[in-house]
Amino acid sequence: MFYSFIRVVARVIVFLINGNTHYQNKEALPDGPYVLVGPHRTWWDPIMFALAASPRKFAFMAKEELFRNPILRWILVHANAFGVDRAHPGPSVVKTPVKMLRQGELSVMIFPSGSRYANELKGGAALIAKLAKVPIVPAVYQGPVKFSQLLLRKRVDIRFGDPIPAPTGKLDDEKIKAIGDQMQVAFDQLDKEINPDFHYVPDESKYLEEKSKGKVN
């Protein structure tokens, strides 16, 4: 109930501050649960993805520190978020989303790069999809990366790609790399389908902040 309510609120806010959002290729989305993956380009692209894929509801990972505030913790828990210790991720980082997916009511949203400014795809999405036996759906966000530009009502596009079947068999390093490459190819193709001239340029100040923390090279 809370998720549905907050999604309506988010949709109204996005319309008021931007009102120029476009969702493409929704027909590619599976009827059942799936792992939605995409490159992390802004702090609001998870909101855009969740709105674009409606009526499907999502669970998502959030850094553990956010759950220390009791009010924010209540909001995050009721919005289907679960905490992750990014420095020392434990088994729950896989077990929790797999359990949610198996229950069939929620899909899971994951940004495989782990950061808005990192390019290396991680194997977590592949492992979760394999254990839950659900497909991986690639998606991309194209639009403003600065909030001030979003307020100028610059165009925002969300495009979904064809599902990647759940991995089977042994998930070794070679297969994880192959799936990561497949996701990256899908991201690149989706970007071209929206705008062949698109080139992602991160917010420089945020990039430098991430680099100072050793999150990017």
Rosetta constraint file for C-alpha pairs under 8 A:
AtomPair CA 1 CA 5 HARMONIC 6.29 0.50
AtomPair CA 2 CA 6 HARMONIC 6.06 0.50
AtomPair CA 2 CA 78 HARMONIC 6.16 0.50
AtomPair CA 2 CA 79 HARMONIC 6.65 0.50
AtomPair CA 3 CA 7 HARMONIC 6.02 0.50
AtomPair CA 3 CA 57 HARMONIC 7.71 0.50
AtomPair CA 3 CA 78 HARMONIC 6.67 0.50
AtomPair CA 3 CA 79 HARMONIC 5.02 0.50
AtomPair CA 3 CA 80 HARMONIC 7.47 0.50
AtomPair CA 4 CA 8 HARMONIC 6.40 0.50
AtomPair CA 5 CA 9 HARMONIC 6.41 0.50
AtomPair CA 6 CA 10 HARMONIC 6.03 0.50
AtomPair CA 6 CA 79 HARMONIC 7.83 0.50
AtomPair CA 7 CA 11 HARMONIC 6.08 0.50
AtomPair CA 7 CA 51 HARMONIC 7.03 0.50
AtomPair CA 8 CA 12 HARMONIC 6.32 0.50
AtomPair CA 9 CA 13 HARMONIC 6.26 0.50
AtomPair CA 10 CA 14 HARMONIC 6.03 0.50
AtomPair CA 10 CA 47 HARMONIC 7.58 0.50
AtomPair CA 11 CA 15 HARMONIC 6.14 0.50
AtomPair CA 11 CA 51 HARMONIC 6.82 0.50
AtomPair CA 12 CA 16 HARMONIC 6.18 0.50
AtomPair CA 13 CA 17 HARMONIC 6.16 0.50
AtomPair CA 14 CA 18 HARMONIC 5.69 0.50
AtomPair CA 14 CA 19 HARMONIC 6.50 0.50
AtomPair CA 15 CA 19 HARMONIC 4.05 0.50
AtomPair CA 15 CA 20 HARMONIC 7.44 0.50
AtomPair CA 17 CA 150 HARMONIC 7.14 0.50
AtomPair CA 17 CA 151 HARMONIC 5.32 0.50
AtomPair CA 17 CA 153 HARMONIC 6.95 0.50
AtomPair CA 18 CA 150 HARMONIC 5.96 0.50
AtomPair CA 18 CA 151 HARMONIC 5.70 0.50
AtomPair CA 18 CA 152 HARMONIC 6.97 0.50
AtomPair CA 18 CA 153 HARMONIC 4.29 0.50
AtomPair CA 18 CA 154 HARMONIC 7.07 0.50
AtomPair CA 19 CA 153 HARMONIC 6.40 0.50
AtomPair CA 20 CA 153 HARMONIC 5.99 0.50
AtomPair CA 20 CA 154 HARMONIC 6.65 0.50
AtomPair CA 20 CA 155 HARMONIC 5.15 0.50
AtomPair CA 20 CA 156 HARMONIC 6.16 0.50
AtomPair CA 21 CA 155 HARMONIC 6.11 0.50
AtomPair CA 21 CA 156 HARMONIC 4.64 0.50
AtomPair CA 21 CA 157 HARMONIC 5.92 0.50
AtomPair CA 21 CA 158 HARMONIC 7.81 0.50
AtomPair CA 22 CA 155 HARMONIC 7.76 0.50
AtomPair CA 22 CA 156 HARMONIC 6.12 0.50
AtomPair CA 22 CA 157 HARMONIC 4.85 0.50
AtomPair CA 22 CA 158 HARMONIC 6.28 0.50
AtomPair CA 23 CA 52 HARMONIC 5.74 0.50
AtomPair CA 23 CA 157 HARMONIC 6.02 0.50
AtomPair CA 23 CA 158 HARMONIC 4.93 0.50
AtomPair CA 23 CA 159 HARMONIC 5.97 0.50
AtomPair CA 24 CA 157 HARMONIC 7.37 0.50
AtomPair CA 24 CA 158 HARMONIC 6.07 0.50
AtomPair CA 24 CA 159 HARMONIC 4.54 0.50
AtomPair CA 24 CA 160 HARMONIC 6.43 0.50
AtomPair CA 25 CA 29 HARMONIC 7.99 0.50
AtomPair CA 25 CA 159 HARMONIC 6.01 0.50
AtomPair CA 25 CA 160 HARMONIC 5.51 0.50
AtomPair CA 25 CA 161 HARMONIC 7.14 0.50
AtomPair CA 26 CA 52 HARMONIC 7.84 0.50
AtomPair CA 26 CA 53 HARMONIC 7.04 0.50
AtomPair CA 26 CA 159 HARMONIC 7.63 0.50
AtomPair CA 26 CA 160 HARMONIC 6.29 0.50
AtomPair CA 28 CA 160 HARMONIC 6.70 0.50
AtomPair CA 28 CA 161 HARMONIC 6.40 0.50
AtomPair CA 28 CA 162 HARMONIC 5.47 0.50
AtomPair CA 28 CA 163 HARMONIC 7.08 0.50
AtomPair CA 29 CA 53 HARMONIC 7.74 0.50
AtomPair CA 29 CA 137 HARMONIC 7.32 0.50
AtomPair CA 29 CA 160 HARMONIC 7.36 0.50
AtomPair CA 29 CA 162 HARMONIC 7.50 0.50
AtomPair CA 29 CA 163 HARMONIC 7.28 0.50
AtomPair CA 30 CA 34 HARMONIC 7.26 0.50
AtomPair CA 30 CA 163 HARMONIC 7.53 0.50
AtomPair CA 32 CA 104 HARMONIC 6.95 0.50
AtomPair CA 33 CA 101 HARMONIC 6.13 0.50
AtomPair CA 33 CA 104 HARMONIC 5.86 0.50
AtomPair CA 33 CA 105 HARMONIC 6.97 0.50
AtomPair CA 33 CA 106 HARMONIC 6.04 0.50
AtomPair CA 33 CA 107 HARMONIC 4.67 0.50
AtomPair CA 33 CA 108 HARMONIC 7.85 0.50
AtomPair CA 33 CA 134 HARMONIC 6.54 0.50
AtomPair CA 33 CA 135 HARMONIC 7.96 0.50
AtomPair CA 34 CA 101 HARMONIC 7.28 0.50
AtomPair CA 34 CA 107 HARMONIC 5.06 0.50
AtomPair CA 34 CA 108 HARMONIC 6.56 0.50
AtomPair CA 34 CA 129 HARMONIC 7.46 0.50
AtomPair CA 34 CA 134 HARMONIC 5.16 0.50
AtomPair CA 34 CA 135 HARMONIC 5.20 0.50
AtomPair CA 34 CA 136 HARMONIC 5.86 0.50
AtomPair CA 34 CA 137 HARMONIC 6.78 0.50
AtomPair CA 35 CA 107 HARMONIC 5.95 0.50
AtomPair CA 35 CA 108 HARMONIC 4.95 0.50
AtomPair CA 35 CA 109 HARMONIC 5.88 0.50
AtomPair CA 35 CA 110 HARMONIC 6.99 0.50
AtomPair CA 35 CA 125 HARMONIC 7.02 0.50
AtomPair CA 35 CA 128 HARMONIC 7.91 0.50
AtomPair CA 35 CA 129 HARMONIC 6.41 0.50
AtomPair CA 35 CA 134 HARMONIC 7.00 0.50
AtomPair CA 35 CA 135 HARMONIC 6.35 0.50
AtomPair CA 35 CA 136 HARMONIC 4.75 0.50
AtomPair CA 35 CA 137 HARMONIC 6.03 0.50
AtomPair CA 36 CA 107 HARMONIC 7.35 0.50
AtomPair CA 36 CA 108 HARMONIC 6.14 0.50
AtomPair CA 36 CA 109 HARMONIC 4.73 0.50
AtomPair CA 36 CA 110 HARMONIC 6.11 0.50
AtomPair CA 36 CA 136 HARMONIC 5.96 0.50
AtomPair CA 36 CA 137 HARMONIC 4.81 0.50
AtomPair CA 36 CA 138 HARMONIC 6.00 0.50
AtomPair CA 36 CA 139 HARMONIC 7.04 0.50
AtomPair CA 37 CA 109 HARMONIC 6.11 0.50
AtomPair CA 37 CA 110 HARMONIC 5.07 0.50
AtomPair CA 37 CA 111 HARMONIC 5.45 0.50
AtomPair CA 37 CA 112 HARMONIC 6.58 0.50
AtomPair CA 37 CA 125 HARMONIC 7.53 0.50
AtomPair CA 37 CA 136 HARMONIC 6.94 0.50
AtomPair CA 37 CA 137 HARMONIC 6.08 0.50
AtomPair CA 37 CA 138 HARMONIC 4.96 0.50
AtomPair CA 37 CA 139 HARMONIC 6.12 0.50
AtomPair CA 38 CA 110 HARMONIC 7.11 0.50
AtomPair CA 38 CA 111 HARMONIC 5.38 0.50
AtomPair CA 38 CA 112 HARMONIC 7.02 0.50
AtomPair CA 38 CA 138 HARMONIC 5.72 0.50
AtomPair CA 38 CA 139 HARMONIC 4.98 0.50
AtomPair CA 38 CA 140 HARMONIC 5.46 0.50
AtomPair CA 38 CA 141 HARMONIC 7.84 0.50
AtomPair CA 38 CA 187 HARMONIC 7.16 0.50
AtomPair CA 39 CA 111 HARMONIC 5.92 0.50
AtomPair CA 39 CA 112 HARMONIC 7.13 0.50
AtomPair CA 39 CA 113 HARMONIC 6.66 0.50
AtomPair CA 39 CA 116 HARMONIC 7.18 0.50
AtomPair CA 39 CA 139 HARMONIC 7.89 0.50
AtomPair CA 39 CA 140 HARMONIC 6.45 0.50
AtomPair CA 39 CA 141 HARMONIC 7.76 0.50
AtomPair CA 39 CA 187 HARMONIC 7.52 0.50
AtomPair CA 40 CA 45 HARMONIC 7.06 0.50
AtomPair CA 40 CA 111 HARMONIC 5.90 0.50
AtomPair CA 40 CA 113 HARMONIC 7.24 0.50
AtomPair CA 40 CA 114 HARMONIC 7.69 0.50
AtomPair CA 40 CA 115 HARMONIC 6.28 0.50
AtomPair CA 40 CA 116 HARMONIC 4.44 0.50
AtomPair CA 40 CA 117 HARMONIC 7.62 0.50
AtomPair CA 41 CA 45 HARMONIC 6.84 0.50
AtomPair CA 41 CA 116 HARMONIC 5.03 0.50
AtomPair CA 41 CA 117 HARMONIC 7.55 0.50
AtomPair CA 41 CA 141 HARMONIC 7.25 0.50
AtomPair CA 41 CA 145 HARMONIC 6.75 0.50
AtomPair CA 41 CA 202 HARMONIC 6.93 0.50
AtomPair CA 42 CA 116 HARMONIC 6.65 0.50
AtomPair CA 42 CA 145 HARMONIC 5.54 0.50
AtomPair CA 42 CA 146 HARMONIC 7.82 0.50
AtomPair CA 44 CA 48 HARMONIC 6.52 0.50
AtomPair CA 45 CA 49 HARMONIC 6.06 0.50
AtomPair CA 45 CA 141 HARMONIC 6.48 0.50
AtomPair CA 46 CA 50 HARMONIC 6.14 0.50
AtomPair CA 46 CA 109 HARMONIC 7.78 0.50
AtomPair CA 47 CA 51 HARMONIC 6.21 0.50
AtomPair CA 48 CA 52 HARMONIC 6.00 0.50
AtomPair CA 48 CA 141 HARMONIC 7.97 0.50
AtomPair CA 48 CA 158 HARMONIC 7.38 0.50
AtomPair CA 49 CA 53 HARMONIC 6.14 0.50
AtomPair CA 49 CA 139 HARMONIC 7.86 0.50
AtomPair CA 49 CA 141 HARMONIC 7.89 0.50
AtomPair CA 49 CA 158 HARMONIC 6.94 0.50
AtomPair CA 50 CA 54 HARMONIC 6.30 0.50
AtomPair CA 50 CA 56 HARMONIC 7.89 0.50
AtomPair CA 50 CA 57 HARMONIC 7.25 0.50
AtomPair CA 50 CA 58 HARMONIC 6.90 0.50
AtomPair CA 52 CA 158 HARMONIC 6.97 0.50
AtomPair CA 53 CA 57 HARMONIC 8.00 0.50
AtomPair CA 56 CA 106 HARMONIC 7.12 0.50
AtomPair CA 56 CA 107 HARMONIC 7.16 0.50
AtomPair CA 57 CA 105 HARMONIC 7.41 0.50
AtomPair CA 57 CA 106 HARMONIC 5.32 0.50
AtomPair CA 57 CA 107 HARMONIC 6.25 0.50
AtomPair CA 58 CA 80 HARMONIC 6.91 0.50
AtomPair CA 58 CA 106 HARMONIC 5.17 0.50
AtomPair CA 58 CA 107 HARMONIC 4.72 0.50
AtomPair CA 58 CA 108 HARMONIC 5.22 0.50
AtomPair CA 58 CA 109 HARMONIC 6.38 0.50
AtomPair CA 59 CA 79 HARMONIC 7.43 0.50
AtomPair CA 59 CA 80 HARMONIC 4.66 0.50
AtomPair CA 59 CA 81 HARMONIC 5.50 0.50
AtomPair CA 59 CA 82 HARMONIC 7.65 0.50
AtomPair CA 59 CA 97 HARMONIC 7.44 0.50
AtomPair CA 59 CA 100 HARMONIC 7.75 0.50
AtomPair CA 59 CA 106 HARMONIC 6.33 0.50
AtomPair CA 59 CA 107 HARMONIC 6.20 0.50
AtomPair CA 59 CA 108 HARMONIC 4.80 0.50
AtomPair CA 59 CA 109 HARMONIC 6.32 0.50
AtomPair CA 60 CA 80 HARMONIC 6.61 0.50
AtomPair CA 60 CA 81 HARMONIC 4.93 0.50
AtomPair CA 60 CA 82 HARMONIC 6.56 0.50
AtomPair CA 60 CA 108 HARMONIC 5.73 0.50
AtomPair CA 60 CA 109 HARMONIC 5.17 0.50
AtomPair CA 60 CA 110 HARMONIC 6.73 0.50
AtomPair CA 61 CA 81 HARMONIC 5.66 0.50
AtomPair CA 61 CA 82 HARMONIC 5.29 0.50
AtomPair CA 61 CA 83 HARMONIC 6.03 0.50
AtomPair CA 61 CA 84 HARMONIC 6.44 0.50
AtomPair CA 61 CA 109 HARMONIC 7.62 0.50
AtomPair CA 61 CA 110 HARMONIC 7.23 0.50
AtomPair CA 62 CA 66 HARMONIC 7.18 0.50
AtomPair CA 62 CA 81 HARMONIC 6.31 0.50
AtomPair CA 62 CA 82 HARMONIC 6.04 0.50
AtomPair CA 62 CA 83 HARMONIC 5.11 0.50
AtomPair CA 62 CA 84 HARMONIC 6.04 0.50
AtomPair CA 63 CA 67 HARMONIC 7.81 0.50
AtomPair CA 63 CA 83 HARMONIC 5.49 0.50
AtomPair CA 63 CA 84 HARMONIC 5.06 0.50
AtomPair CA 63 CA 85 HARMONIC 6.19 0.50
AtomPair CA 63 CA 86 HARMONIC 6.61 0.50
AtomPair CA 64 CA 68 HARMONIC 7.49 0.50
AtomPair CA 64 CA 83 HARMONIC 4.49 0.50
AtomPair CA 64 CA 84 HARMONIC 4.97 0.50
AtomPair CA 64 CA 85 HARMONIC 5.32 0.50
AtomPair CA 64 CA 86 HARMONIC 7.69 0.50
AtomPair CA 65 CA 83 HARMONIC 8.00 0.50
AtomPair CA 66 CA 72 HARMONIC 6.85 0.50
AtomPair CA 66 CA 73 HARMONIC 6.83 0.50
AtomPair CA 66 CA 83 HARMONIC 7.91 0.50
AtomPair CA 67 CA 72 HARMONIC 6.39 0.50
AtomPair CA 67 CA 73 HARMONIC 4.41 0.50
AtomPair CA 67 CA 76 HARMONIC 7.56 0.50
AtomPair CA 67 CA 83 HARMONIC 6.94 0.50
AtomPair CA 68 CA 72 HARMONIC 7.81 0.50
AtomPair CA 68 CA 73 HARMONIC 6.65 0.50
AtomPair CA 69 CA 73 HARMONIC 5.80 0.50
AtomPair CA 70 CA 74 HARMONIC 6.21 0.50
AtomPair CA 71 CA 75 HARMONIC 6.48 0.50
AtomPair CA 72 CA 76 HARMONIC 6.07 0.50
AtomPair CA 73 CA 77 HARMONIC 6.02 0.50
AtomPair CA 74 CA 78 HARMONIC 6.17 0.50
AtomPair CA 75 CA 79 HARMONIC 6.08 0.50
AtomPair CA 76 CA 80 HARMONIC 6.43 0.50
AtomPair CA 76 CA 81 HARMONIC 5.11 0.50
AtomPair CA 76 CA 82 HARMONIC 7.45 0.50
AtomPair CA 77 CA 81 HARMONIC 5.21 0.50
AtomPair CA 77 CA 82 HARMONIC 6.62 0.50
AtomPair CA 82 CA 96 HARMONIC 7.84 0.50
AtomPair CA 84 CA 89 HARMONIC 6.27 0.50
AtomPair CA 84 CA 93 HARMONIC 6.26 0.50
AtomPair CA 85 CA 89 HARMONIC 5.00 0.50
AtomPair CA 85 CA 90 HARMONIC 7.53 0.50
AtomPair CA 89 CA 93 HARMONIC 6.34 0.50
AtomPair CA 91 CA 95 HARMONIC 6.13 0.50
AtomPair CA 92 CA 96 HARMONIC 5.28 0.50
AtomPair CA 93 CA 97 HARMONIC 7.16 0.50
AtomPair CA 94 CA 98 HARMONIC 6.21 0.50
AtomPair CA 94 CA 124 HARMONIC 7.26 0.50
AtomPair CA 94 CA 127 HARMONIC 7.67 0.50
AtomPair CA 94 CA 128 HARMONIC 6.01 0.50
AtomPair CA 95 CA 99 HARMONIC 6.11 0.50
AtomPair CA 96 CA 100 HARMONIC 6.39 0.50
AtomPair CA 97 CA 101 HARMONIC 6.11 0.50
AtomPair CA 97 CA 108 HARMONIC 6.57 0.50
AtomPair CA 97 CA 128 HARMONIC 7.08 0.50
AtomPair CA 98 CA 102 HARMONIC 6.15 0.50
AtomPair CA 98 CA 128 HARMONIC 5.77 0.50
AtomPair CA 98 CA 129 HARMONIC 7.65 0.50
AtomPair CA 98 CA 131 HARMONIC 6.54 0.50
AtomPair CA 98 CA 132 HARMONIC 5.19 0.50
AtomPair CA 99 CA 103 HARMONIC 6.42 0.50
AtomPair CA 99 CA 132 HARMONIC 7.52 0.50
AtomPair CA 100 CA 104 HARMONIC 7.04 0.50
AtomPair CA 100 CA 105 HARMONIC 7.48 0.50
AtomPair CA 100 CA 106 HARMONIC 6.25 0.50
AtomPair CA 100 CA 107 HARMONIC 7.59 0.50
AtomPair CA 100 CA 108 HARMONIC 7.93 0.50
AtomPair CA 101 CA 105 HARMONIC 7.11 0.50
AtomPair CA 101 CA 106 HARMONIC 5.87 0.50
AtomPair CA 101 CA 107 HARMONIC 5.91 0.50
AtomPair CA 101 CA 108 HARMONIC 7.06 0.50
AtomPair CA 101 CA 132 HARMONIC 6.13 0.50
AtomPair CA 101 CA 134 HARMONIC 7.78 0.50
AtomPair CA 102 CA 132 HARMONIC 5.75 0.50
AtomPair CA 110 CA 125 HARMONIC 6.68 0.50
AtomPair CA 111 CA 115 HARMONIC 7.49 0.50
AtomPair CA 112 CA 120 HARMONIC 7.85 0.50
AtomPair CA 112 CA 121 HARMONIC 5.06 0.50
AtomPair CA 112 CA 122 HARMONIC 5.12 0.50
AtomPair CA 112 CA 123 HARMONIC 7.42 0.50
AtomPair CA 112 CA 124 HARMONIC 7.10 0.50
AtomPair CA 112 CA 125 HARMONIC 6.47 0.50
AtomPair CA 113 CA 118 HARMONIC 5.60 0.50
AtomPair CA 113 CA 119 HARMONIC 5.60 0.50
AtomPair CA 113 CA 120 HARMONIC 5.38 0.50
AtomPair CA 113 CA 121 HARMONIC 4.63 0.50
AtomPair CA 113 CA 122 HARMONIC 6.01 0.50
AtomPair CA 114 CA 118 HARMONIC 6.91 0.50
AtomPair CA 114 CA 121 HARMONIC 7.83 0.50
AtomPair CA 114 CA 122 HARMONIC 7.50 0.50
AtomPair CA 115 CA 215 HARMONIC 7.47 0.50
AtomPair CA 116 CA 202 HARMONIC 7.89 0.50
AtomPair CA 117 CA 202 HARMONIC 7.15 0.50
AtomPair CA 117 CA 207 HARMONIC 6.16 0.50
AtomPair CA 117 CA 210 HARMONIC 7.07 0.50
AtomPair CA 117 CA 215 HARMONIC 7.73 0.50
AtomPair CA 117 CA 216 HARMONIC 6.31 0.50
AtomPair CA 118 CA 215 HARMONIC 6.89 0.50
AtomPair CA 118 CA 216 HARMONIC 5.35 0.50
AtomPair CA 118 CA 217 HARMONIC 7.95 0.50
AtomPair CA 121 CA 180 HARMONIC 5.73 0.50
AtomPair CA 121 CA 184 HARMONIC 7.99 0.50
AtomPair CA 122 CA 180 HARMONIC 7.16 0.50
AtomPair CA 123 CA 127 HARMONIC 6.29 0.50
AtomPair CA 123 CA 176 HARMONIC 5.65 0.50
AtomPair CA 123 CA 177 HARMONIC 7.74 0.50
AtomPair CA 123 CA 180 HARMONIC 7.20 0.50
AtomPair CA 124 CA 128 HARMONIC 6.09 0.50
AtomPair CA 125 CA 129 HARMONIC 6.09 0.50
AtomPair CA 125 CA 136 HARMONIC 7.70 0.50
AtomPair CA 126 CA 130 HARMONIC 6.08 0.50
AtomPair CA 126 CA 136 HARMONIC 7.71 0.50
AtomPair CA 126 CA 166 HARMONIC 7.49 0.50
AtomPair CA 126 CA 167 HARMONIC 6.76 0.50
AtomPair CA 126 CA 176 HARMONIC 6.79 0.50
AtomPair CA 126 CA 179 HARMONIC 6.99 0.50
AtomPair CA 127 CA 131 HARMONIC 6.20 0.50
AtomPair CA 127 CA 167 HARMONIC 7.90 0.50
AtomPair CA 127 CA 171 HARMONIC 7.34 0.50
AtomPair CA 128 CA 132 HARMONIC 6.03 0.50
AtomPair CA 129 CA 133 HARMONIC 5.55 0.50
AtomPair CA 129 CA 134 HARMONIC 5.12 0.50
AtomPair CA 129 CA 135 HARMONIC 6.18 0.50
AtomPair CA 129 CA 136 HARMONIC 6.59 0.50
AtomPair CA 129 CA 166 HARMONIC 5.47 0.50
AtomPair CA 129 CA 167 HARMONIC 6.97 0.50
AtomPair CA 130 CA 134 HARMONIC 6.83 0.50
AtomPair CA 130 CA 166 HARMONIC 5.25 0.50
AtomPair CA 130 CA 167 HARMONIC 5.01 0.50
AtomPair CA 130 CA 168 HARMONIC 6.37 0.50
AtomPair CA 133 CA 166 HARMONIC 5.63 0.50
AtomPair CA 133 CA 167 HARMONIC 7.80 0.50
AtomPair CA 134 CA 165 HARMONIC 7.23 0.50
AtomPair CA 134 CA 166 HARMONIC 5.33 0.50
AtomPair CA 135 CA 163 HARMONIC 5.86 0.50
AtomPair CA 135 CA 164 HARMONIC 5.50 0.50
AtomPair CA 135 CA 165 HARMONIC 4.62 0.50
AtomPair CA 135 CA 166 HARMONIC 4.59 0.50
AtomPair CA 136 CA 163 HARMONIC 5.49 0.50
AtomPair CA 136 CA 164 HARMONIC 4.92 0.50
AtomPair CA 136 CA 165 HARMONIC 6.42 0.50
AtomPair CA 136 CA 166 HARMONIC 6.59 0.50
AtomPair CA 137 CA 160 HARMONIC 7.14 0.50
AtomPair CA 137 CA 161 HARMONIC 6.30 0.50
AtomPair CA 137 CA 162 HARMONIC 6.45 0.50
AtomPair CA 137 CA 163 HARMONIC 4.52 0.50
AtomPair CA 137 CA 164 HARMONIC 6.15 0.50
AtomPair CA 138 CA 160 HARMONIC 6.00 0.50
AtomPair CA 138 CA 161 HARMONIC 5.23 0.50
AtomPair CA 138 CA 162 HARMONIC 7.18 0.50
AtomPair CA 138 CA 163 HARMONIC 6.96 0.50
AtomPair CA 138 CA 164 HARMONIC 7.90 0.50
AtomPair CA 138 CA 183 HARMONIC 6.55 0.50
AtomPair CA 138 CA 186 HARMONIC 6.48 0.50
AtomPair CA 138 CA 187 HARMONIC 6.61 0.50
AtomPair CA 139 CA 158 HARMONIC 6.97 0.50
AtomPair CA 139 CA 159 HARMONIC 5.59 0.50
AtomPair CA 139 CA 160 HARMONIC 4.41 0.50
AtomPair CA 139 CA 161 HARMONIC 5.94 0.50
AtomPair CA 139 CA 187 HARMONIC 6.70 0.50
AtomPair CA 139 CA 190 HARMONIC 7.33 0.50
AtomPair CA 140 CA 158 HARMONIC 5.75 0.50
AtomPair CA 140 CA 159 HARMONIC 5.66 0.50
AtomPair CA 140 CA 160 HARMONIC 6.85 0.50
AtomPair CA 140 CA 187 HARMONIC 6.24 0.50
AtomPair CA 140 CA 190 HARMONIC 6.63 0.50
AtomPair CA 140 CA 191 HARMONIC 6.80 0.50
AtomPair CA 141 CA 156 HARMONIC 7.32 0.50
AtomPair CA 141 CA 157 HARMONIC 5.89 0.50
AtomPair CA 141 CA 158 HARMONIC 4.85 0.50
AtomPair CA 141 CA 159 HARMONIC 7.00 0.50
AtomPair CA 142 CA 156 HARMONIC 5.77 0.50
AtomPair CA 142 CA 157 HARMONIC 5.12 0.50
AtomPair CA 142 CA 158 HARMONIC 6.53 0.50
AtomPair CA 142 CA 191 HARMONIC 7.50 0.50
AtomPair CA 142 CA 194 HARMONIC 7.96 0.50
AtomPair CA 143 CA 150 HARMONIC 7.87 0.50
AtomPair CA 143 CA 154 HARMONIC 7.05 0.50
AtomPair CA 143 CA 155 HARMONIC 5.95 0.50
AtomPair CA 143 CA 156 HARMONIC 4.40 0.50
AtomPair CA 143 CA 157 HARMONIC 6.34 0.50
AtomPair CA 144 CA 149 HARMONIC 5.52 0.50
AtomPair CA 144 CA 150 HARMONIC 5.54 0.50
AtomPair CA 144 CA 154 HARMONIC 6.78 0.50
AtomPair CA 144 CA 155 HARMONIC 7.72 0.50
AtomPair CA 144 CA 156 HARMONIC 7.13 0.50
AtomPair CA 145 CA 149 HARMONIC 7.36 0.50
AtomPair CA 145 CA 150 HARMONIC 7.72 0.50
AtomPair CA 145 CA 202 HARMONIC 6.68 0.50
AtomPair CA 145 CA 203 HARMONIC 6.29 0.50
AtomPair CA 146 CA 150 HARMONIC 6.62 0.50
AtomPair CA 146 CA 203 HARMONIC 6.72 0.50
AtomPair CA 147 CA 151 HARMONIC 6.39 0.50
AtomPair CA 148 CA 152 HARMONIC 6.67 0.50
AtomPair CA 149 CA 153 HARMONIC 7.03 0.50
AtomPair CA 149 CA 154 HARMONIC 6.39 0.50
AtomPair CA 150 CA 154 HARMONIC 5.82 0.50
AtomPair CA 157 CA 194 HARMONIC 7.39 0.50
AtomPair CA 159 CA 190 HARMONIC 6.52 0.50
AtomPair CA 159 CA 194 HARMONIC 7.40 0.50
AtomPair CA 160 CA 190 HARMONIC 7.35 0.50
AtomPair CA 161 CA 186 HARMONIC 6.79 0.50
AtomPair CA 161 CA 190 HARMONIC 6.68 0.50
AtomPair CA 167 CA 171 HARMONIC 7.52 0.50
AtomPair CA 171 CA 175 HARMONIC 5.73 0.50
AtomPair CA 171 CA 176 HARMONIC 6.31 0.50
AtomPair CA 172 CA 176 HARMONIC 6.19 0.50
AtomPair CA 173 CA 177 HARMONIC 6.09 0.50
AtomPair CA 174 CA 178 HARMONIC 6.23 0.50
AtomPair CA 175 CA 179 HARMONIC 6.21 0.50
AtomPair CA 176 CA 180 HARMONIC 6.09 0.50
AtomPair CA 177 CA 181 HARMONIC 6.05 0.50
AtomPair CA 178 CA 182 HARMONIC 6.16 0.50
AtomPair CA 179 CA 183 HARMONIC 6.21 0.50
AtomPair CA 180 CA 184 HARMONIC 6.25 0.50
AtomPair CA 181 CA 185 HARMONIC 6.13 0.50
AtomPair CA 182 CA 186 HARMONIC 6.22 0.50
AtomPair CA 183 CA 187 HARMONIC 6.21 0.50
AtomPair CA 184 CA 188 HARMONIC 6.18 0.50
AtomPair CA 185 CA 189 HARMONIC 6.11 0.50
AtomPair CA 186 CA 190 HARMONIC 6.09 0.50
AtomPair CA 187 CA 191 HARMONIC 6.20 0.50
AtomPair CA 188 CA 192 HARMONIC 6.34 0.50
AtomPair CA 189 CA 193 HARMONIC 6.18 0.50
AtomPair CA 190 CA 194 HARMONIC 6.34 0.50
AtomPair CA 191 CA 195 HARMONIC 6.06 0.50
AtomPair CA 191 CA 196 HARMONIC 6.94 0.50
AtomPair CA 191 CA 198 HARMONIC 6.63 0.50
AtomPair CA 192 CA 196 HARMONIC 4.10 0.50
AtomPair CA 192 CA 197 HARMONIC 7.14 0.50
AtomPair CA 192 CA 198 HARMONIC 6.91 0.50
AtomPair CA 202 CA 206 HARMONIC 7.54 0.50
AtomPair CA 202 CA 207 HARMONIC 6.56 0.50
AtomPair CA 203 CA 207 HARMONIC 6.18 0.50
AtomPair CA 204 CA 208 HARMONIC 6.19 0.50
AtomPair CA 205 CA 209 HARMONIC 6.30 0.50
AtomPair CA 206 CA 210 HARMONIC 6.20 0.50
AtomPair CA 207 CA 211 HARMONIC 6.09 0.50
AtomPair CA 208 CA 212 HARMONIC 6.10 0.50
AtomPair CA 209 CA 213 HARMONIC 6.59 0.50
AtomPair CA 210 CA 214 HARMONIC 6.55 0.50
AtomPair CA 210 CA 215 HARMONIC 5.45 0.50
AtomPair CA 210 CA 216 HARMONIC 6.37 0.50
AtomPair CA 211 CA 215 HARMONIC 5.58 0.50
AtomPair CA 211 CA 216 HARMONIC 5.01 0.50
AtomPair CA 211 CA 217 HARMONIC 6.51 0.50
